[in-house]
């Protein structure tokens, strides 16, 4: 199965991965509340561009290893799938999203882009996406570019939503019943998005 045969699962995976609560979204929510949407815009763009570039670089770096040792691709794919299932479990059972202390000013574009390289969730998602949605005989550059482009296309509106509706989303997620339902729904989507890769 090629990447383009998995484009819908890829979109679902990317959207689920970037929309679920994590360091980026917590900071965006706080920034949206404290600084408004316009002042948070560089932060939003920095995340979208920074993560897409990170994913591209991770993918191309892993590609040379995959070509030399194809068995590693298979092993890494299943490790990635296992970790993403674990991540789904963590999402489903996660508690209240913790707020962050207010900053004197919002993140700049470069600060937000650089943060992706120290964000453990970003690393897990990038490695998982490359291992799960690339193919051994496919054009690695094309596949990784498509994955990165999809990440950019879904990250920008997702990050915008977290910032624009920061106060509303924060209150919504602090309601125990709604938070639990939201987390289980997103965890379910995450698991569904990786089934084609396993099959």
C-alpha positions in Angstrom: 0.0 0.0 0.0 1.5 3.4 -1.1 1.3 6.7 0.7 -1.4 8.0 -1.6 -3.6 5.0 -0.8 -3.4 6.1 2.8 -4.0 9.8 2.4 -7.3 9.8 4.3 -5.8 7.9 7.3 -2.8 10.2 7.1 -5.0 13.3 7.3 -6.9 11.8 10.2 -3.6 10.8 12.0 -2.1 14.3 11.5 -5.3 16.1 12.5 -5.7 14.0 15.6 -2.0 14.3 16.5 -1.9 18.1 16.4 -5.3 18.8 17.8 -5.0 16.8 21.0 -3.8 18.6 24.1 -0.1 18.9 24.4 2.7 21.5 25.1 2.0 23.5 21.9 -1.7 23.6 22.4 -1.5 24.5 26.1 0.8 27.4 25.3 -1.4 28.5 22.4 -4.5 28.5 24.7 -2.8 30.6 27.3 -1.4 32.9 24.6 -4.8 33.3 23.1 -6.3 34.2 26.4 -3.5 36.6 27.5 -2.5 38.2 24.2 -5.4 37.7 21.7 -5.3 36.1 18.3 -3.4 38.8 16.4 -0.4 38.8 18.8 -0.4 35.0 18.9 -0.3 34.7 15.1 3.6 34.5 14.9 3.4 31.7 17.5 0.8 29.8 15.4 2.8 30.2 12.2 6.0 29.1 13.9 4.5 25.9 15.1 3.0 25.1 11.7 6.2 25.8 9.7 8.6 24.6 12.4 6.9 21.2 12.8 6.6 20.6 9.1 10.3 21.4 8.6 11.2 19.1 11.6 9.2 16.3 10.1 10.8 16.7 6.7 14.3 16.6 8.2 13.5 13.6 10.5 12.0 11.8 7.5 14.9 12.4 5.2 17.4 11.4 7.9 15.7 8.2 8.6 15.3 7.5 4.9 19.0 6.8 4.3 19.0 4.3 7.2 15.9 2.6 5.8 17.5 2.2 2.4 20.6 0.5 3.9 18.7 -1.5 6.5 15.1 -2.1 5.4 14.4 -4.3 8.4 14.8 -1.3 10.6 11.9 0.3 8.7 9.6 -2.6 9.6 10.8 -2.7 13.3 10.5 1.1 13.6 7.0 1.1 12.1 5.7 -1.3 14.7 7.5 0.5 17.5 6.0 3.7 16.2 2.5 2.1 16.1 3.0 0.7 19.6 4.0 4.1 20.9 1.1 5.8 19.2 -1.3 3.3 20.8 0.3 4.1 24.1 -0.1 7.8 23.3 -3.8 7.2 22.6 -4.2 5.4 25.9 -2.5 8.3 27.6 -4.8 10.8 25.8 -7.9 8.8 26.8 -6.8 8.7 30.5 -5.3 12.1 30.7 -6.6 14.5 33.3 -7.2 18.2 33.3 -5.1 20.3 30.9 -2.8 22.3 33.1 -2.5 26.0 32.5 0.8 27.7 32.0 2.1 30.8 33.7 1.5 34.0 31.8 4.5 35.2 29.8 5.4 38.9 29.5 4.9 38.6 25.7 3.8 35.9 23.3 6.2 33.5 21.5 7.9 34.8 18.3 7.9 32.8 15.1 11.5 31.6 15.7 10.8 30.7 19.3 7.8 28.6 18.4 9.6 26.9 15.5 12.6 26.1 17.7 10.4 24.7 20.4 9.4 21.8 18.2 12.9 20.4 18.5 12.6 20.1 22.3 8.9 19.1 22.3 8.7 15.3 23.1 5.2 15.0 21.6 6.5 16.5 18.3 9.4 14.0 18.2 7.0 11.1 18.9 4.6 12.3 16.2 7.3 12.9 13.6 9.0 9.6 14.0 5.7 7.8 14.2 4.4 9.4 11.1 7.5 8.8 9.0 7.8 5.2 10.2 4.1 4.5 9.6 3.3 6.3 6.4 6.4 5.9 4.3 7.0 2.8 2.1 10.1 0.8 1.3 9.8 1.1 -2.4 8.3 4.6 -2.6 9.9 7.9 -3.4 11.0 8.9 0.1 11.4 12.6 -0.8 7.9 12.8 -2.2 6.4 10.8 0.6 8.0 12.8 3.4 7.2 16.1 1.6 3.5 15.0 1.4 3.5 14.0 5.1 5.1 17.4 6.0 2.7 19.3 3.8 -0.3 17.6 5.4 1.0 18.4 8.8 1.4 22.0 7.9 -2.1 22.2 6.4 -3.7 20.7 9.5 -1.5 22.3 12.1 -2.2 25.9 11.0 -6.0 25.7 11.4 -5.7 23.6 14.6 -3.2 26.0 16.2 -5.4 28.9 15.1 -8.4 27.3 16.8 -6.6 26.7 20.0 -5.5 30.3 20.1 -8.7 31.9 18.9 -10.9 29.9 21.2 -8.4 29.6 24.0 -10.7 30.8 26.8 -13.7 28.8 25.5 -11.7 25.6 24.9 -10.0 25.9 28.3 -13.4 26.1 30.1 -14.7 23.2 28.0 -11.8 21.0 28.8 -12.0 21.8 32.5 -15.5 20.2 32.7 -14.7 16.6 33.8 -17.4 14.9 31.7 -16.7 16.8 28.5 -13.0 16.4 29.0 -13.3 12.7 29.4 -15.5 12.4 26.3 -13.2 14.6 24.2 -10.1 12.6 25.2 -11.7 9.2 24.5 -12.9 10.5 21.1 -9.5 11.8 20.1 -7.8 8.6 21.3 -10.2 6.5 19.3 -9.4 8.6 16.1 -5.7 8.2 16.8 -6.0 4.4 16.9 -8.3 4.3 13.8 -5.7 6.3 11.9 -3.0 3.7 12.3 -5.0 0.6 11.6 -4.3 0.6 7.8 -0.6 0.7 8.4 -0.9 -2.4 10.6 -3.2 -4.3 8.2 
